[in-house]
Amino acid sequence: MVQKLIVPEMASVRTESVRAIIDRLGIAKAAFFFRETMSQSVDYLELKEKMFGEKTAREIYREIKNNQ
């Protein structure tokens, strides 16, 4: 059986991520974290290559599901 991969909306992921960081770090540390990370330019393609290499979206999804 082929399992359908559902990609969440980015706005929803962003909101949930911000909330999780604030909940975990507290507002002061979260603000510092966001200031430091948001002000840096990032080569997302280079980052993607370092993190995932040649893995397919399906392989990444399976890894995430297996680590939950």
Secondary structure, DSSP 8 states (H G I E B T S, - for coil): ---------HHHHHHHHHHHHHHHH-HHHHHHHHHHHHTS---HHHHHHHHHTT--HHHHHHHHHHT-
